[in-house]
């Protein structure tokens, strides 16, 4: 299973230049652990950091121009740090497994003369040997550059090719990520694997209001982006492993002051909701009424 060992974000809102974990440009840092918790006061950039990952996911799915306008971001002008004219930059330091050499993904997004966001530069690097500077197996500037087929090979920073099959490429749409276009082709195996890793990201912007809405009866294994299907997820957990699900509910109960019992209730139409009993009240209430 792939893992991000570090990330660097530049010029993204209040994140003028932050580094978390180990990256190509910060090799002395320790790699991120399997679980990373971000803690800080309000207005310290926690939500912006989360949205930076959401922005990358939207760039994959929608393209950079639509991603800049999605989620009420207000376009690249509002996304970019105030007083900064440089591109928005991302650097992901990724490892497919503990036995593989790390891969660095670099992305720069800027505005063209008409004010439209586009992919200014995109690069994937990986070391050929255990030591030495990593070689680029994908490098695009303004949609033009090269990519390497197969599992090995790349070019150094001067453009000199080292092993592998180098292919000159030019994209027809510079508002789409090159990894999306080339990752769909089997001959670019390393690009395809990295693209699949990014597509496997799961992001949830949990919204309490959305979680109170009632959905149709359909067990679902994961929360959606807003958490509106929380009852569907409860239904799935109840169906797949009732004993473990009841243990989870009992644990949740201990974290909620005044709640004496939580019980799953399945209705005739197949829907399921959680029922809560609160101290001092005779009648229980259902999850849509829960804070």
PADO-454125 format. One record per residue: residue in three letters; x, y, z of N, C-alpha, C in turn. Coordinates in steps of 0.1 Angstrom, whole numbers, padded with zeros to 4 digits, always signed. Example, Ala and Ser with C-alpha at 12.3 -4.5 7.8 and 13.67 -1.06 7.14 Angstrom:
ALA+0132-0057+0078+0123-0045+0078+0132-0033+0078/SER+0128-0022+0071+0137-0011+0071+0129+0000+0079/
END
This chain:
UNK+0008-0012+0000+0000+0000+0000+0009+0012+0000/UNK+0006+0022-0009+0014+0034-0010+0012+0043+0002/UNK+0022+0052+0004+0022+0060+0016+0029+0074+0012/UNK+0023+0085+0016+0030+0098+0015+0039+0100+0027/UNK+0052+0101+0024+0061+0103+0035+0064+0118+0038/UNK+0059+0127+0029+0061+0141+0031+0054+0149+0021/UNK+0051+0162+0024+0045+0171+0015+0050+0185+0017/UNK+0052+0192+0006+0055+0206+0007+0044+0214-0001/UNK+0039+0224+0005+0029+0233-0002+0033+0247-0002/UNK+0032+0254-0013+0037+0268-0014+0026+0276-0021/UNK+0024+0288-0015+0015+0298-0021+0000+0294-0022/UNK-0004+0285-0013-0018+0281-0012-0024+0287+0000/UNK-0031+0299-0003-0038+0306+0008-0028+0310+0019/UNK-0031+0308+0032-0022+0311+0042-0009+0302+0043/UNK-0009+0291+0035+0002+0282+0035+0012+0287+0025/UNK+0020+0297+0030+0030+0304+0021+0041+0294+0017/UNK+0046+0286+0026+0056+0276+0024+0057+0267+0036/UNK+0050+0256+0035+0051+0246+0047+0056+0233+0042/UNK+0063+0226+0051+0068+0213+0048+0064+0204+0060/UNK+0058+0192+0056+0054+0182+0066+0061+0169+0062/UNK+0069+0164+0071+0076+0151+0068+0088+0153+0059/UNK+0092+0142+0053+0104+0141+0044+0100+0143+0030/UNK+0107+0152+0023+0105+0155+0009+0119+0155+0002/UNK+0118+0156-0011+0131+0156-0019+0139+0168-0015/UNK+0132+0180-0013+0139+0192-0010+0142+0193+0005/UNK+0137+0184+0013+0140+0184+0028+0143+0169+0033/UNK+0154+0164+0029+0158+0150+0031+0161+0148+0046/UNK+0164+0158+0053+0168+0156+0067+0156+0154+0077/UNK+0144+0157+0072+0132+0156+0080+0128+0141+0081/UNK+0122+0138+0092+0116+0124+0094+0104+0122+0086/UNK+0102+0110+0080+0090+0107+0072+0077+0108+0081/UNK+0066+0111+0075+0053+0111+0082+0050+0097+0087/UNK+0043+0095+0098+0039+0083+0103+0026+0078+0096/UNK+0021+0066+0099+0009+0062+0093-0003+0070+0097/UNK-0003+0076+0109-0014+0085+0113-0008+0098+0117/UNK-0013+0109+0111-0008+0122+0114-0020+0131+0118/UNK-0019+0137+0130-0029+0146+0135-0024+0160+0135/UNK-0033+0169+0129-0029+0183+0129-0037+0190+0140/UNK-0031+0197+0149-0037+0203+0160-0032+0218+0160/UNK-0042+0227+0163-0038+0241+0164-0050+0250+0166/UNK-0048+0262+0170-0060+0272+0172-0067+0275+0159/UNK-0079+0281+0161-0087+0285+0149-0079+0295+0141/UNK-0080+0295+0128-0074+0304+0119-0059+0301+0117/UNK-0055+0289+0121-0041+0285+0120-0037+0278+0107/UNK-0047+0275+0098-0045+0269+0085-0048+0254+0085/UNK-0055+0248+0095-0058+0234+0095-0068+0231+0083/UNK-0078+0239+0082-0088+0236+0071-0082+0238+0058/UNK-0073+0248+0057-0066+0251+0044-0057+0239+0040/UNK-0050+0233+0050-0042+0222+0047-0050+0210+0042/UNK-0062+0208+0049-0071+0197+0044-0076+0200+0030/UNK-0079+0212+0027-0084+0216+0014-0073+0215+0003/UNK-0061+0216+0007-0050+0215-0003-0050+0201-0009/UNK-0052+0190+0000-0054+0177-0005-0066+0175-0013/UNK-0077+0181-0009-0090+0181-0016-0088+0188-0030/UNK-0080+0199-0030-0078+0206-0043-0070+0197-0053/UNK-0060+0189-0048-0053+0180-0057-0063+0169-0062/UNK-0071+0164-0053-0081+0154-0058-0090+0160-0068/UNK-0095+0172-0066-0104+0178-0076-0096+0181-0089/UNK-0083+0184-0089-0075+0186-0101-0075+0173-0109/UNK-0074+0162-0102-0074+0149-0109-0088+0147-0116/UNK-0098+0149-0109-0112+0146-0114-0117+0156-0123/UNK-0115+0169-0121-0122+0180-0128-0113+0188-0137/UNK-0099+0187-0135-0090+0196-0142-0088+0209-0133/UNK-0077+0216-0135-0072+0226-0126-0082+0238-0126/UNK-0087+0242-0137-0096+0254-0138-0109+0251-0130/UNK-0115+0240-0132-0127+0237-0124-0124+0235-0109/UNK-0112+0229-0106-0109+0227-0092-0107+0240-0085/UNK-0102+0250-0092-0100+0263-0086-0113+0270-0082/UNK-0124+0266-0089-0137+0272-0086-0146+0263-0078/UNK-0142+0250-0076-0150+0241-0068-0149+0245-0053/UNK-0159+0240-0046-0159+0241-0031-0158+0256-0027/UNK-0164+0265-0035-0164+0279-0032-0150+0285-0030/UNK-0140+0279-0038-0126+0284-0036-0125+0298-0043/UNK-0133+0301-0052-0132+0315-0058-0122+0317-0069/UNK-0117+0307-0074-0107+0308-0085-0093+0309-0080/UNK-0083+0308-0089-0069+0308-0085-0065+0321-0078/UNK-0071+0332-0082-0067+0345-0075-0070+0344-0060/UNK-0081+0338-0056-0084+0337-0042-0076+0326-0035/UNK-0072+0315-0043-0065+0304-0037-0050+0309-0034/UNK-0044+0316-0043-0030+0320-0042-0028+0329-0030/UNK-0017+0327-0023-0014+0336-0011-0014+0350-0015/UNK-0019+0359-0006-0020+0373-0009-0006+0379-0011/UNK-0006+0388-0021+0007+0395-0025+0017+0386-0032/UNK+0013+0374-0036+0022+0365-0043+0018+0364-0058/UNK+0028+0365-0066+0026+0363-0081+0031+0349-0086/UNK+0038+0342-0077+0044+0329-0081+0033+0319-0082/UNK+0036+0308-0089+0026+0297-0090+0023+0290-0077/UNK+0011+0284-0076+0008+0275-0065+0016+0262-0067/UNK+0023+0257-0057+0032+0246-0059+0029+0235-0049/UNK+0030+0222-0053+0029+0211-0045+0040+0201-0047/UNK+0045+0195-0037+0055+0185-0038+0051+0173-0029/UNK+0049+0162-0035+0045+0150-0027+0057+0140-0028/UNK+0060+0135-0016+0071+0125-0015+0064+0111-0012/UNK+0065+0102-0021+0056+0090-0020+0064+0077-0022/UNK+0060+0067-0014+0067+0054-0016+0056+0043-0017/UNK+0058+0035-0027+0048+0024-0030+0048+0014-0019/UNK+0060+0011-0014+0062+0001-0003+0075+0004+0003/UNK+0078-0003+0015+0090-0001+0022+0102-0006+0014/UNK+0100-0014+0003+0111-0020-0005+0113-0012-0018/UNK+0105-0002-0021+0106+0005-0033+0113+0019-0031/UNK+0119+0024-0042+0125+0037-0041+0114+0048-0041/UNK+0116+0059-0034+0106+0069-0033+0104+0076-0046/UNK+0092+0082-0048+0088+0089-0060+0085+0103-0055/UNK+0089+0113-0062+0085+0127-0060+0077+0133-0071/UNK+0065+0138-0067+0056+0144-0077+0056+0159-0074/UNK+0059+0167-0084+0059+0182-0083+0049+0188-0093/UNK+0041+0197-0088+0031+0203-0096+0031+0218-0094/UNK+0030+0226-0105+0029+0240-0104+0017+0245-0112/UNK+0009+0253-0106-0003+0258-0113-0003+0273-0113/UNK-0005+0279-0125-0004+0294-0127-0015+0299-0135/UNK-0015+0312-0138-0025+0318-0147-0019+0321-0160/UNK-0026+0319-0171-0022+0323-0184-0025+0338-0186/UNK-0021+0344-0197-0023+0359-0199-0038+0363-0198/UNK-0047+0353-0200-0061+0356-0200-0067+0354-0186/UNK-0058+0350-0176-0063+0348-0163-0069+0334-0160/UNK-0066+0325-0169-0072+0311-0167-0061+0302-0161/UNK-0065+0294-0151-0055+0285-0145-0051+0274-0154/UNK-0038+0271-0154-0033+0260-0162-0021+0253-0155/UNK-0017+0241-0160-0006+0234-0154+0007+0239-0160/UNK+0014+0247-0152+0027+0253-0157+0038+0242-0158/UNK+0039+0234-0148+0049+0224-0148+0045+0212-0140/UNK+0049+0200-0144+0045+0188-0137+0057+0178-0139/UNK+0061+0172-0128+0073+0163-0129+0071+0151-0119/UNK+0076+0139-0124+0077+0127-0115+0091+0123-0115/UNK+0097+0121-0104+0111+0117-0103+0112+0104-0094/UNK+0123+0096-0097+0126+0085-0089+0141+0081-0091/UNK+0147+0077-0080+0161+0073-0081+0162+0060-0089/UNK+0172+0059-0097+0175+0046-0104+0182+0036-0095/UNK+0192+0042-0087+0199+0034-0078+0196+0038-0064/UNK+0202+0031-0054+0199+0034-0040+0204+0048-0036/UNK+0214+0052-0043+0220+0066-0040+0219+0074-0053/UNK+0221+0087-0051+0221+0096-0063+0209+0104-0064/UNK+0210+0114-0072+0198+0123-0075+0188+0116-0083/UNK+0175+0117-0080+0165+0110-0088+0164+0115-0102/UNK+0160+0106-0111+0158+0110-0125+0143+0112-0128/UNK+0140+0121-0137+0127+0125-0141+0121+0115-0151/UNK+0110+0108-0148+0104+0099-0158+0091+0105-0164/UNK+0088+0117-0159+0078+0125-0165+0081+0140-0163/UNK+0082+0148-0173+0085+0162-0172+0078+0170-0182/UNK+0069+0179-0178+0061+0187-0187+0061+0201-0183/UNK+0063+0210-0193+0062+0224-0191+0053+0230-0201/UNK+0042+0236-0196+0032+0241-0205+0026+0230-0214/UNK+0025+0218-0209+0020+0207-0217+0029+0200-0226/UNK+0042+0204-0227+0051+0198-0236+0063+0192-0228/UNK+0068+0181-0232+0079+0175-0225+0081+0160-0229/UNK+0084+0152-0219+0087+0138-0222+0082+0129-0211/UNK+0081+0116-0214+0077+0106-0204+0085+0093-0208/UNK+0088+0085-0198+0095+0072-0200+0086+0060-0198/UNK+0087+0051-0208+0079+0039-0208+0085+0029-0198/UNK+0077+0020-0193+0083+0009-0186+0086+0012-0171/UNK+0094+0004-0165+0097+0005-0151+0110+0012-0147/UNK+0118+0014-0157+0131+0020-0154+0134+0032-0163/UNK+0145+0039-0160+0149+0050-0169+0144+0063-0165/UNK+0151+0074-0170+0147+0087-0167+0157+0097-0173/UNK+0156+0110-0170+0165+0120-0175+0170+0128-0163/UNK+0182+0132-0163+0187+0141-0152+0183+0155-0155/UNK+0187+0164-0146+0182+0178-0147+0186+0185-0159/UNK+0197+0180-0166+0201+0186-0178+0194+0181-0190/UNK+0185+0171-0188+0178+0164-0199+0184+0152-0205/UNK+0196+0148-0200+0203+0137-0205+0196+0124-0201/UNK+0194+0116-0211+0186+0103-0208+0195+0093-0202/UNK+0190+0085-0192+0197+0074-0186+0188+0062-0187/UNK+0191+0053-0196+0183+0041-0198+0169+0044-0201/UNK+0161+0034-0203+0147+0035-0205+0143+0040-0219/UNK+0130+0040-0222+0125+0045-0235+0119+0059-0233/UNK+0125+0069-0238+0120+0083-0237+0111+0086-0248/UNK+0100+0092-0245+0090+0095-0255+0086+0110-0254/UNK+0087+0118-0265+0083+0132-0265+0068+0133-0265/UNK+0063+0141-0256+0048+0142-0255+0044+0156-0255/UNK+0031+0159-0260+0025+0172-0260+0010+0170-0257/UNK+0005+0176-0247-0009+0175-0243-0017+0185-0251/UNK-0029+0181-0254-0039+0190-0261-0046+0199-0251/UNK-0046+0196-0239-0053+0204-0229-0044+0207-0217/UNK-0039+0219-0215-0029+0222-0204-0037+0225-0191/UNK-0050+0223-0191-0057+0225-0179-0060+0211-0172/UNK-0055+0201-0179-0056+0187-0173-0043+0183-0169/UNK-0042+0175-0158-0029+0170-0153-0024+0159-0163/UNK-0011+0160-0165-0005+0151-0174-0005+0136-0169/UNK-0005+0135-0156-0005+0121-0151-0019+0115-0154/UNK-0030+0123-0155-0043+0117-0158-0043+0112-0173/UNK-0037+0120-0182-0037+0116-0196-0028+0104-0198/UNK-0015+0105-0194-0005+0095-0196-0007+0083-0187/UNK-0013+0085-0175-0015+0074-0166-0026+0064-0171/UNK-0033+0068-0181-0043+0059-0187-0037+0050-0197/UNK-0024+0051-0200-0018+0043-0210-0009+0033-0204/UNK-0010+0020-0207-0003+0009-0201+0012+0011-0202/UNK+0017+0017-0213+0032+0017-0215+0039+0026-0204/UNK+0031+0035-0198+0037+0044-0188+0033+0038-0174/UNK+0040+0027-0171+0036+0019-0160+0037+0026-0146/UNK+0048+0033-0145+0051+0040-0132+0041+0052-0130/UNK+0038+0059-0141+0028+0070-0140+0014+0064-0137/UNK+0011+0053-0143-0002+0046-0140-0003+0042-0126/UNK+0007+0037-0120+0007+0033-0106+0005+0045-0096/UNK+0012+0055-0100+0011+0067-0091-0003+0074-0093/UNK-0008+0074-0105-0022+0079-0107-0032+0071-0099/UNK-0031+0058-0099-0040+0049-0091-0039+0052-0077/UNK-0027+0055-0072-0025+0058-0058-0033+0071-0054/UNK-0031+0081-0063-0039+0094-0060-0054+0092-0061/UNK-0058+0084-0070-0073+0081-0071-0078+0074-0059/UNK-0069+0067-0052-0074+0059-0041-0076+0068-0028/UNK-0072+0080-0029-0073+0089-0017-0088+0090-0013/UNK-0091+0090+0000-0104+0092+0004-0105+0104+0013/UNK-0113+0114+0009-0114+0127+0016-0129+0129+0020/UNK-0131+0132+0033-0144+0135+0038-0145+0148+0045/UNK-0152+0158+0039-0155+0170+0046-0168+0169+0054/UNK-0166+0163+0066-0178+0159+0073-0187+0172+0077/UNK-0200+0171+0073-0209+0182+0076-0220+0177+0085/UNK-0221+0182+0098-0232+0177+0106-0246+0179+0100/UNK-0248+0190+0093-0261+0192+0087-0264+0182+0076/UNK-0254+0179+0068-0256+0168+0058-0258+0155+0064/UNK-0252+0152+0076-0253+0139+0082-0267+0137+0088/UNK-0275+0147+0090-0288+0146+0095-0298+0142+0085/UNK-0295+0143+0072-0304+0140+0061-0307+0125+0060/UNK-0318+0121+0056-0322+0107+0054-0319+0103+0040/UNK-0313+0091+0039-0309+0086+0026-0318+0073+0023/UNK-0318+0069+0011-0325+0057+0007-0317+0045+0014/UNK-0324+0034+0015-0318+0022+0021-0308+0016+0012/UNK-0296+0017+0015-0285+0012+0006-0272+0011+0014/UNK-0269-0001+0020-0256-0002+0028-0244+0003+0020/UNK-0236+0011+0026-0224+0016+0019-0212+0015+0028/UNK-0200+0011+0023-0189+0008+0032-0182+0021+0037/UNK-0183+0032+0029-0175+0044+0033-0184+0056+0034/UNK-0180+0066+0042-0187+0078+0042-0184+0086+0029/UNK-0194+0093+0024-0192+0102+0013-0185+0114+0017/UNK-0183+0124+0008-0175+0136+0011-0181+0145+0022/UNK-0194+0144+0024-0201+0153+0034-0205+0145+0046/UNK-0205+0132+0045-0210+0124+0056-0225+0122+0056/UNK-0232+0126+0045-0247+0125+0045-0252+0111+0045/UNK-0243+0101+0042-0247+0087+0042-0243+0080+0054/UNK-0242+0087+0065-0237+0080+0078-0246+0069+0082/UNK-0260+0070+0080-0269+0059+0083-0267+0047+0074/UNK-0263+0050+0061-0260+0039+0052-0248+0031+0056/UNK-0238+0039+0061-0226+0032+0066-0229+0024+0078/UNK-0237+0029+0087-0241+0022+0099-0248+0009+0095/UNK-0257+0010+0085-0264-0002+0080-0254-0012+0075/UNK-0244-0008+0068-0234-0017+0062-0226-0024+0073/UNK-0222-0016+0083-0214-0022+0094-0223-0032+0102/UNK-0235-0028+0104-0244-0037+0112-0246-0050+0104/UNK-0247-0050+0091-0249-0062+0083-0237-0070+0082/UNK-0225-0064+0081-0213-0071+0079-0207-0078+0092/UNK-0209-0071+0103-0204-0076+0116-0211-0070+0127/UNK-0223-0075+0130-0231-0069+0141-0225-0069+0154/UNK-0217-0079+0158-0211-0079+0171-0201-0068+0172/UNK-0192-0066+0162-0182-0055+0163-0189-0041+0163/UNK-0200-0040+0155-0207-0028+0154-0213-0024+0167/UNK-0218-0033+0174-0224-0030+0187-0213-0026+0197/UNK-0201-0032+0196-0190-0027+0204-0186-0013+0201/UNK-0187-0009+0189-0184+0005+0185-0194+0014+0191/UNK-0207+0011+0190-0217+0019+0196-0215+0021+0211/UNK-0212+0010+0217-0210+0011+0232-0198+0020+0235/UNK-0188+0020+0227-0176+0028+0229-0180+0043+0227/UNK-0188+0045+0216-0192+0059+0213-0201+0064+0225/UNK-0209+0055+0230-0218+0059+0241-0210+0065+0253/UNK-0198+0059+0256-0190+0064+0267-0185+0078+0265/UNK-0184+0082+0252-0178+0095+0249-0189+0106+0248/UNK-0202+0103+0250-0213+0113+0249-0219+0115+0262/UNK-0216+0126+0269-0222+0129+0282-0237+0128+0282/UNK-0243+0121+0292-0257+0120+0293-0264+0109+0285/UNK-0257+0103+0276-0263+0092+0268-0262+0079+0275/UNK-0274+0072+0277-0274+0060+0284-0273+0048+0275/UNK-0278+0049+0263-0278+0038+0254-0279+0042+0239/UNK-0273+0035+0230-0274+0037+0216-0278+0024+0210/UNK-0288+0024+0201-0293+0012+0196-0297+0014+0181/UNK-0292+0005+0172-0296+0005+0158-0310+0001+0156/UNK-0318+0008+0148-0332+0005+0145-0334+0004+0130/UNK-0338-0008+0126-0341-0010+0111-0355-0009+0108/UNK-0359-0001+0098-0373+0001+0095-0377-0009+0084/UNK-0391-0009+0082-0396-0019+0072-0391-0016+0058/UNK-0388-0004+0055-0384-0001+0041-0369-0003+0039/UNK-0362-0009+0049-0348-0012+0048-0339-0002+0054/UNK-0344+0010+0057-0335+0021+0062-0332+0017+0077/UNK-0320+0022+0081-0316+0020+0095-0311+0034+0100/UNK-0315+0036+0113-0310+0048+0120-0306+0044+0134/UNK-0298+0053+0140-0294+0050+0154-0304+0057+0164/UNK-0307+0050+0174-0317+0056+0184-0309+0058+0197/UNK-0311+0070+0203-0304+0075+0215-0313+0076+0227/UNK-0309+0071+0238-0316+0073+0251-0307+0083+0259/UNK-0314+0094+0264-0306+0104+0271-0312+0104+0286/UNK-0303+0106+0295-0306+0106+0309-0317+0118+0312/UNK-0327+0114+0320-0337+0124+0323-0348+0126+0313/UNK-0348+0118+0302-0359+0119+0292-0365+0105+0290/UNK-0378+0104+0289-0385+0092+0288-0384+0086+0274/UNK-0385+0095+0264-0385+0091+0250-0371+0092+0243/UNK-0368+0083+0235-0355+0083+0228-0357+0092+0216/UNK-0345+0096+0210-0346+0103+0197-0336+0097+0187/UNK-0338+0100+0175-0330+0093+0164-0318+0102+0160/UNK-0309+0096+0152-0297+0103+0148-0299+0116+0141/UNK-0309+0118+0133-0311+0131+0126-0312+0143+0136/UNK-0316+0140+0149-0318+0150+0159-0305+0151+0168/UNK-0295+0143+0165-0283+0143+0173-0275+0155+0170/UNK-0268+0161+0180-0259+0173+0178-0248+0168+0170/
END
